[in-house]
Amino acid sequence: MNKEIDKALHLIYTLQEQLFNMPHREGCLKMLYQIRSLMEDFDSMLTPDQRKYGIYSNAYKEIFANGTGLSQYDKVCATICEEEYAELPF
């Protein structure tokens, strides 16, 4: 197991839990940016074989390739777009 990959996965899941339990929407956009960045870092750390067959393949599929609609990564990106447009003054 790779410690950097494990740390990135732990931070992704921790931030998602904190975002879910956040009572107010303050700081929501910043946290979404952090989650997206960590997901992209996790993707870049894995080799193609690790994505398909390695011990991280289930986590990769859960984050990037759900198979039933939008993946977690897609949902995070869509929410970022929604939050950015919601803050426009017009």
ABEGO torsion letter per residue (X at the ends): XBAAAAAAAAAAAAAAAAAAABABABGAAAAAAAAAAAAAAAAAABBAAAAAABAAAAAAAAAABAGBEBBAAAAAAAAAAAAAAAABAX
